[in-house]
Amino acid sequence: MTVPTGRRERKKAATRQKIADAALRLFLERGYDAVGIRDVAAEADVAVTTLFSHFASKEALVFERDEEFEQSLTRAVTDRAPREPLVPALRRATEALVRHCTADGAAPIWHMIDSSSALREYEESMRLRHAESLAAAIAADPGLPQTTTACRALARFVIDAYALAREAADPAAALDEVFRMIEAAWEAARPAEDPRPVAS
């Protein structure tokens, strides 16, 4: 996670993390549906208004690194080295997300998410939003002349690769398999060279 530099930013980040940690602790102890926003605020020792200044909804408390993950994907496009191929950069970012989401202790959280229709719907909307942000970053890169449709398709493939790997028994093997297909599809989408001679 990016470390805030200013005192005010550090305090804000610490409060946000305290709220998220309290929420997750209560959700895992009592069940997601049995815990209300006021319960979380009380556990974190903050006002409800403070909680909502950091998290827009109860579902967002579970996916507290949502924005950070979205930014890590777009930065894989915008911050890669000059002339560095796109797909390997996206794979590295995806691998980092999968490592985080398959780390020790993550299984109970995913079980909770899978057991809640509200959380499943939130995750799906989050993934679509991440895909659109990633597609916009790809389309904005002047060195990547593919069509808007190709950029959106690649972004969705990458987000799906993350989800498939997270759920696989062998995440690394799943990423190998999916990214081979992604690489082939991206190459196939490359605009064909114009066969017409250049006028002199």
C-alpha positions, 0 to 999 in steps of 0.5 A: 500500500502507498504510504501517505506522506503528510501527517494529515494523510497518515492520520486519515489512512490510519483511521480508514484502516482501523475502520476496515479492520474492525469491520472485517473482524466483526463480519468474520465473527458474527456474519456479514448480514448480522453486523450493521454500520453502527456496530462497525463504527462502535467497534472502531470507536468512530462516528457513523459520519466518519465511517461514511467519509471513508467508505461509501457503503457497507459492502465497500468495507469488505473491499477496502483496497478496491481503489488501490487495486484499480490504480495498480492495474492502470499503473501497469500501463502508464508506468511501464518502461518505454517500449516495454510490451503491455501484456507482461506488465499487466501479468505482473500486476495481476500476479501481485493481486492474486498473491494478495487475494490468495494469501494465508487467511484470505479463504474465510473472507472469500467464503463470506463474499461467496455466501452473500449476494450483496457482496457478490454483486458489489464484487462484480460491479467493482470488477467491471469498473476496474476493467473500464479504467484499465481499458481507458488507460490502454486506449490512451497510450499512443503506442498501442494503436488497437481499437477501443473494442480491442482495448476493452476486451483485453481489459476484461480478459485481464480482470477475468484472469485475476478471478480465474487464478484466484479461484484455481487450485494452482493460481500460477498455472492458471495465470500461465494458461490464461495469459498465453491466450491473452497474449495471442488475442492481443497480437491478433488484434494488432492492426494489419499493415496497410498494403497500399504503397505510400504516395511519393 
